[in-house]
Amino acid sequence: MSRVGIYLPIAEMSVNMLVLLAMGGAVGFLSGMFGVGGGFLITPLLIFYNVPPAIAVATGANQVIASSFSGTLSHLKRGTLDVKLGLVLLVGGIIGSAAGIYVFAYLRQLGLLDLTVSLLYVVLLGSVGGLMLVESVRAIQRSRAGQAASLRRPGQHNWIHRLPLKMRFRASKLFVSVIPILALGAMIGFLASLMGVGGGFIMVPAMIYLLKVPTNVVVGTSLFQIIFVAAFTTVSHAYTNQTVDVVLAFLLMVGGVAGAQYGTRVGQKLRGEQLRALLALLVLAVAIRLAFDLFVRPSSVFSLAGGV
Amino acid sequence: MPSPRVAVLIVGLCLGGQAFAQQEEPQPEGIQIGLSTDSVAITSDFSGTNLTIFGALDNADPLVSRQGRYDVIVVLEGPPRTTVVRKKTRVLGMWINTELVAFRDVPASYSVATTRPPQDITDPASYKRLALGVDNINIRPLDESDSPITIEEFTEALRQQKEAAALYVENVGGVQFLSRTLFRATLYLAPHVPVGTHKARAFLFRNGAFLRETSAPLSIRKAGVEQQIFEFAQQRSLPYGLFAVLLAMITGWIGRLVFRRD
């Protein structure tokens, strides 16, 4: 066993390399398949493996860059990536995360941070996952019954389409106002910085259901946008807290980029509604796990910080 | 498992001058430990190890030695750190961290080796007085204004968490006499042993009574690439962060070339 052990310079602990490669691979696979960064999966996994939480959050963000960059390159080549849409979302995201960082500090001052973040996770993941599951199962049933399983019904316009400042997004076959896109990006950036994640698991359903972007374009665009969010998170954690462990991140990345390539291929083979149903199940599973932690009495009510 | 043993040697053995001593009053016993190295280097393949410390008794009474009435306890105490213990309580049905107590100068690790089970060496009061053993480490809160009951509860939780993490360990039988005066202590260093200046301490007992204590510093530090990465992250954190991002993008790009499936 000592042959596969490696000492992490920042986390200051010895870990099994194979476990980390496998962990990165599994999360990378899901990342490539669904267009989520995987931060909401990798961070809890690392904490479960006894990596200190602050290092898990920052290093998770670093690993997310690699798998989303790798996935983005695949989508770029296939043409299933809307760079223009991604950039507009990103502008909104930066505004939102700046606000999120401010609220984060304020909640911590009030001592409400732990509660808020835990509740946000459970409520958001639970409702997003639940709604997606219901919708996608209905869509699968409709397509079994022989109807067209499309979210894009011609002639259907909602209030979003009446807003000014319209812009054309060719890859997404969209002609909409930039206002809802910026607002969506800001909202997700806000939540993401509060919760310490990239926000892919909210971004993907929001683009599908609110902006009506085709599912295959959503995945690539979401990954493209996540690269920037994760890079920003990595640099700010490295600069302010010195909590990015590059050795740990590198092991996760190697597993992650391999997984992301396979995941992207599997994702392309699935139909939109199947992909949405699987993502819904994944998001719901994480929500249930977190709810369990929150509502069930822990084995030890005590924990150490700043020492272990 | 090839466990890299850390060789530690004796500085002083039983010394000359015994001829004089025999004519006068018997000299008091002494205990010595010596570390041939004053630092243990942690490299990338470190996965925990056993640290061996040799030591010797001075002026040991041959009769007491023969009867096995000398006992030695060796402790390796990690660097003192401020440590926060949090407690979850139920708020509106949810388990949330609500209370915390911060403790000052808590040894980050505490590894004990003894010749025999602790209760056979001396009585609990002596352990308490010496602050010796996992249950007797002197742990004081940063803010003394909390109620004593709360502090006691959190202190106990701190010990349990440290024991669960294998940072506070006791190795009964970890000290063995190799001859009447020479002993060897084997102490376990966990894979996540804290880096910093540790303190090796040896306690000598005769017939259940504490005689003498000696100590020596031991620095456990990262070496080679590990140390360089750590320094890079600490001292030039912005370039380090940018490097981490660049590394991720290059890995992502190479990964795609190697594993591409389209």
Interface residues (C-beta under 8 A of the other chain):
Chain A: M1 S2 G5 I6 Y7 P9 I10 E12 M13 S14 V15 N50 N62 Q63 I65 A66 S67 S68 F69 S70 L73 S74 K77 R78 D114 L115 S118 L119 I227 A231 T234 V235 S236 H237 A238 Y239 T240 Q242 V244 V246 V247 A249 F250 M253 V254 G256 V257 A258 A260 Q261 Y262 T264 R265 D293 L294 F295 V296 R297 P298 S300 V301 F302 S303 L304 A305 G306 G307 V308
Chain B: M1 P2 S3 I42 T43 S44 D45 F46 S47 G48 R81 T82 T83 V84 V85 R86 K87 K88 T89 R90 V91 G93 M94 W95 I96 N97 L100 V106 A108 F154 A157 L158 Q160 Q161 K162 A164 A165 L167 P191 H192 P194 V195 K222 V225 E226 Q227 I229 F230 A233 Q234 S237 L238 Y240 G241 L242 F243 A244 V245 L247 A248 M249 T251 G252 W253 I254 G255 R256 V258 F259 R260 R261 D262
